[in-house]
């Protein structure tokens, strides 16, 4: 049973300005895919949800956005924390979720299990928030697409080996598909579905 302090504490000290700050960082991140954005506003969500992922939840989730959580997150105080601070409800259906959260080290579900939107309403898809080991120090990948001049190298560490397969399949159904927010510590790296990612050529 979650303690009251776990549920009621840990949100933004200044909810309005902090949410605005995080929202701007996320929009800048989606406008410039592959760039690491440090979040100025901090949150302390219940474990095992990370700080940056918690800030994303506080900023984007509301009573109109069903949230899917991994089994470990669903069994923690996180559902009550999200519900209390944002009004969002947790759904057991990945396909119904507007936002989905995966804690560090948890298996990442196939992207096609989530809502991919429709041809008429591609925006009705899931945004997937995955906490990873680090946003730097991993195997170099090359990202290209809108918002990127020529290309950019990303070196995130902690994504599953099948990530590029997941992402290629996601890109193939554009304009449908999920958007991705990678988090580590107090920072995020955003990858909209428009971004092409490949292993960096040696």
Kinemage of the C-alpha trace (Angstrom):
@kinemage 1
@onewidth
@group {chain A} dominant
@subgroup {mainchain}
@vectorlist {calphas} color= white
{ca unk a 1} P 0.000 0.000 0.000
{ca unk a 2} L 1.426 3.354 -1.021
{ca unk a 3} L 2.042 5.840 1.752
{ca unk a 4} L 0.251 9.180 1.652
{ca unk a 5} L 3.566 11.006 1.411
{ca unk a 6} L 4.511 9.063 -1.730
{ca unk a 7} L 1.274 10.042 -3.412
{ca unk a 8} L 0.934 13.669 -2.342
{ca unk a 9} L 4.582 14.784 -2.439
{ca unk a 10} L 7.146 15.111 -5.194
{ca unk a 11} L 5.286 17.319 -7.676
{ca unk a 12} L 6.464 20.682 -9.029
{ca unk a 13} L 7.079 23.341 -6.395
{ca unk a 14} L 5.568 25.891 -8.784
{ca unk a 15} L 3.107 23.880 -10.903
{ca unk a 16} L 2.226 26.533 -13.498
{ca unk a 17} L 5.674 27.903 -14.297
{ca unk a 18} L 7.391 24.527 -13.970
{ca unk a 19} L 4.944 22.868 -16.358
{ca unk a 20} L 5.408 25.717 -18.833
{ca unk a 21} L 9.178 25.324 -18.623
{ca unk a 22} L 9.097 21.557 -19.166
{ca unk a 23} L 6.574 21.910 -22.002
{ca unk a 24} L 8.861 24.391 -23.767
{ca unk a 25} L 11.822 22.018 -23.368
{ca unk a 26} L 9.788 19.149 -24.828
{ca unk a 27} L 8.576 21.227 -27.771
{ca unk a 28} L 12.141 22.384 -28.423
{ca unk a 29} L 13.249 18.749 -28.210
{ca unk a 30} L 10.694 17.605 -30.772
{ca unk a 31} L 11.603 20.540 -33.023
{ca unk a 32} L 15.288 19.556 -32.803
{ca unk a 33} L 15.307 15.741 -32.666
{ca unk a 34} L 18.370 14.171 -31.104
{ca unk a 35} L 19.309 17.204 -29.007
{ca unk a 36} L 19.529 16.637 -25.251
{ca unk a 37} L 17.281 18.985 -23.333
{ca unk a 38} L 17.846 19.559 -19.629
{ca unk a 39} L 14.632 20.125 -17.684
{ca unk a 40} L 14.873 23.082 -15.334
{ca unk a 41} L 11.883 21.950 -13.277
{ca unk a 42} L 12.319 18.919 -11.045
{ca unk a 43} L 9.954 16.307 -9.678
{ca unk a 44} L 10.442 13.452 -7.235
{ca unk a 45} L 7.955 10.773 -8.287
{ca unk a 46} L 7.616 7.462 -6.470
{ca unk a 47} L 10.121 4.783 -7.464
{ca unk a 48} L 10.718 3.324 -9.941
{ca unk a 49} L 9.631 6.324 -12.072
{ca unk a 50} L 12.564 8.619 -12.806
{ca unk a 51} L 12.710 12.369 -12.215
{ca unk a 52} L 12.551 13.469 -15.863
{ca unk a 53} L 9.785 10.980 -16.677
{ca unk a 54} L 7.860 12.292 -13.677
{ca unk a 55} L 8.235 15.860 -14.933
{ca unk a 56} L 6.945 14.780 -18.357
{ca unk a 57} L 3.925 13.133 -16.721
{ca unk a 58} L 3.139 16.212 -14.632
{ca unk a 59} L 3.363 18.409 -17.740
{ca unk a 60} L 1.542 16.392 -20.403
{ca unk a 61} L -0.952 14.151 -18.618
{ca unk a 62} L -4.442 15.252 -17.655
{ca unk a 63} L -7.935 13.826 -17.227
{ca unk a 64} L -8.284 13.407 -21.010
{ca unk a 65} L -5.102 11.350 -21.447
{ca unk a 66} L -5.213 7.669 -20.448
{ca unk a 67} L -1.799 6.466 -19.295
{ca unk a 68} L -0.267 3.012 -19.640
{ca unk a 69} L 2.375 1.889 -17.138
{ca unk a 70} L 4.653 -1.130 -17.073
{ca unk a 71} L 3.774 -3.820 -14.506
{ca unk a 72} L 6.395 -2.546 -12.046
{ca unk a 73} L 5.146 1.035 -12.299
{ca unk a 74} L 1.523 -0.091 -12.058
{ca unk a 75} L 2.251 -1.942 -8.800
{ca unk a 76} L 3.983 1.053 -7.229
{ca unk a 77} L 2.582 4.353 -5.943
{ca unk a 78} L 2.983 5.864 -9.422
{ca unk a 79} L -0.658 5.398 -10.583
{ca unk a 80} L -1.995 7.200 -7.506
{ca unk a 81} L 0.700 9.887 -7.815
{ca unk a 82} L -0.178 10.565 -11.450
{ca unk a 83} L -3.899 10.516 -10.712
{ca unk a 84} L -3.601 12.913 -7.771
{ca unk a 85} L -1.348 15.452 -9.504
{ca unk a 86} L -2.690 15.314 -13.077
{ca unk a 87} L -6.139 13.713 -13.005
{ca unk a 88} L -5.059 11.136 -15.582
{ca unk a 89} L -6.345 7.585 -15.322
{ca unk a 90} L -4.267 4.455 -15.855
{ca unk a 91} L -5.373 2.031 -18.556
{ca unk a 92} L -4.369 -1.603 -18.919
{ca unk a 93} L -4.703 -1.274 -22.702
{ca unk a 94} L -1.627 -0.058 -24.559
{ca unk a 95} L -3.785 0.784 -27.579
{ca unk a 96} L -5.923 3.181 -25.491
{ca unk a 97} L -3.003 5.080 -23.967
{ca unk a 98} L -2.105 8.594 -25.016
{ca unk a 99} L 1.079 8.341 -22.954
{ca unk a 100} L 3.022 5.270 -21.879
{ca unk a 101} L 5.871 5.090 -19.374
{ca unk a 102} L 8.651 2.508 -19.153
{ca unk a 103} L 11.085 2.654 -16.247
{ca unk a 104} L 14.826 2.088 -16.576
{ca unk a 105} L 15.711 -1.535 -17.202
{ca unk a 106} L 12.171 -2.680 -17.966
{ca unk a 107} L 11.379 -4.552 -21.194
{ca unk a 108} L 10.207 -2.197 -23.932
{ca unk a 109} L 7.028 -3.408 -25.656
{ca unk a 110} L 6.826 -3.438 -29.438
{ca unk a 111} L 5.799 0.002 -30.633
{ca unk a 112} L 2.979 -1.472 -32.715
{ca unk a 113} L 1.204 -2.546 -29.514
{ca unk a 114} L 0.367 1.094 -28.805
{ca unk a 115} L -2.053 3.437 -30.532
{ca unk a 116} L -0.552 4.389 -33.884
{ca unk a 117} L -3.201 6.929 -34.828
{ca unk a 118} L -5.126 6.795 -38.100
{ca unk a 119} L -4.509 8.218 -41.560
{ca unk a 120} L -7.168 10.844 -40.822
{ca unk a 121} L -6.014 11.525 -37.241
{ca unk a 122} L -2.331 10.562 -36.951
{ca unk a 123} L -2.025 12.695 -33.819
{ca unk a 124} L -4.223 10.231 -31.912
{ca unk a 125} L -1.252 8.039 -31.174
{ca unk a 126} L 0.708 7.146 -28.063
{ca unk a 127} L 3.729 9.115 -26.938
{ca unk a 128} L 6.101 6.613 -25.362
{ca unk a 129} L 8.352 7.804 -22.515
{ca unk a 130} L 11.269 5.456 -21.847
{ca unk a 131} L 13.856 5.958 -19.130
{ca unk a 132} L 17.267 4.650 -20.180
{ca unk a 133} L 20.713 4.370 -18.602
{ca unk a 134} L 22.117 7.536 -20.168
{ca unk a 135} L 21.575 9.892 -23.091
{ca unk a 136} L 25.286 9.735 -23.959
{ca unk a 137} L 28.014 7.103 -24.034
{ca unk a 138} L 26.265 4.443 -26.109
{ca unk a 139} L 26.639 3.102 -29.630
{ca unk a 140} L 26.589 6.004 -32.133
{ca unk a 141} L 23.462 6.286 -34.252
{ca unk a 142} L 22.822 8.747 -37.051
{ca unk a 143} L 19.535 10.638 -37.085
{ca unk a 144} L 18.146 12.556 -40.057
{ca unk a 145} L 14.874 14.254 -40.863
{ca unk a 146} L 12.883 17.423 -40.224
{ca unk a 147} L 14.469 19.694 -37.636
{ca unk a 148} L 17.940 18.238 -38.250
{ca unk a 149} L 20.469 20.003 -40.469
{ca unk a 150} L 22.159 17.235 -42.472
{ca unk a 151} L 22.383 14.699 -39.622
{ca unk a 152} L 23.045 14.395 -35.902
{ca unk a 153} L 24.788 11.694 -33.892
{ca unk a 154} L 22.986 10.293 -30.863
{ca unk a 155} L 24.707 7.968 -28.390
{ca unk a 156} L 21.962 6.940 -26.007
{ca unk a 157} L 22.685 3.970 -23.757
{ca unk a 158} L 20.164 1.428 -22.508
{ca unk a 159} L 17.761 0.882 -25.407
{ca unk a 160} L 16.936 -2.721 -26.364
{ca unk a 161} L 18.866 -4.378 -29.192
{ca unk a 162} L 15.676 -4.471 -31.257
{ca unk a 163} L 15.168 -0.703 -31.037
{ca unk a 164} L 16.190 0.014 -34.626
{ca unk a 165} L 13.821 -2.695 -35.883
{ca unk a 166} L 10.999 -1.179 -33.817
{ca unk a 167} L 11.822 2.299 -35.099
{ca unk a 168} L 12.117 1.286 -38.762
{ca unk a 169} L 8.677 -0.338 -38.604
{ca unk a 170} L 7.345 2.800 -36.905
{ca unk a 171} L 8.797 5.030 -39.647
{ca unk a 172} L 7.323 2.816 -42.359
{ca unk a 173} L 3.730 3.653 -41.418
{ca unk a 174} L 4.154 7.454 -41.420
{ca unk a 175} L 2.111 9.646 -40.904
{ca unk a 176} L 0.897 7.141 -38.320
{ca unk a 177} L 3.213 5.965 -35.555
{ca unk a 178} L 4.346 6.711 -32.028
{ca unk a 179} L 6.569 9.563 -30.877
{ca unk a 180} L 9.329 8.851 -28.380
{ca unk a 181} L 10.748 10.684 -25.365
{ca unk a 182} L 13.915 9.192 -23.887
{ca unk a 183} L 14.743 10.274 -20.340
{ca unk a 184} L 17.747 9.978 -18.053
{ca unk a 185} L 18.428 11.955 -14.901
{ca unk a 186} L 16.960 15.426 -15.391
{ca unk a 187} L 17.184 15.442 -19.184
{ca unk a 188} L 15.227 14.266 -22.218
{ca unk a 189} L 15.893 13.463 -25.855
{ca unk a 190} L 12.892 13.544 -28.188
{ca unk a 191} L 12.427 11.490 -31.343
{ca unk a 192} L 9.343 12.302 -33.409
{ca unk a 193} L 8.121 9.683 -35.874
{ca unk a 194} L 9.547 11.775 -38.726
{ca unk a 195} L 13.132 11.022 -37.651
{ca unk a 196} L 15.147 8.405 -39.539
{ca unk a 197} L 17.688 6.552 -37.420
{ca unk a 198} L 20.437 4.210 -38.559
{ca unk a 199} L 23.632 2.710 -37.224
{ca unk a 200} L 26.504 5.039 -37.850
{ca unk a 201} L 28.733 3.997 -40.681
{ca unk a 202} L 32.340 3.377 -39.701
